[in-house]
């Protein structure tokens, strides 16, 4: 699938005077889910803008220093291909960069932190390095733009659709409007919902307070 959402000029050279960017998909929130959505989209040929309010993408695994919350059979089945790739790269990072004991280095299912809460306890900086590595090929080709330290402040809606989201740089204070065909709210608390006013959550349970 081809997209003409971006011009070929390097984004970094234009950023000082840009007021608006357009992409096929806008992902607000650079946690684990946001990174997974962005990665899936760019691998399918879409142009993506991913925003993150903090310095680090990765959410739970990086900023919050919480190991993966996984089911007991994760080493055998029950994971997507991209998540299994992520897990393998975490272990590869330790194999390549850390002075492991011979016993630890020979373990196929290495648990770097040797914790009981997860089969893959690891350091936040390692998860960050792996996520950056997974996204890097698409950023270098300007198919993916990651806006760190940018917070969503408003949304432009029409009927039940989001047309644009404005984000504010936490460094300069400048606003940047992001328009696209699709939007994903991957924030921890659903930040886009109150910004979009008329939009509602649809749930399968009519008894929930948010059903519509």
Secondary structure, 3 states (H helix, E strand, C coil): CCCCCCCCCCHHHHCCCCCEEEEEEEEECCCHHHHHHHHHHHHCCCCEEEEECCCCCCHHHCCCCCCCCCCCCCCCCCCCHHHHHHHHHHHHHHHHHCCCCHHHHCCCCCCCCCCCCCCCCCCHHHHHHHHHHHHHHHHHCCCEEEEECEEEEEEEEECCEEEEEEEEECCCCCEEEEEEEEEEECCCCCHHHHHCCCCCCCCCCCCCCCCC
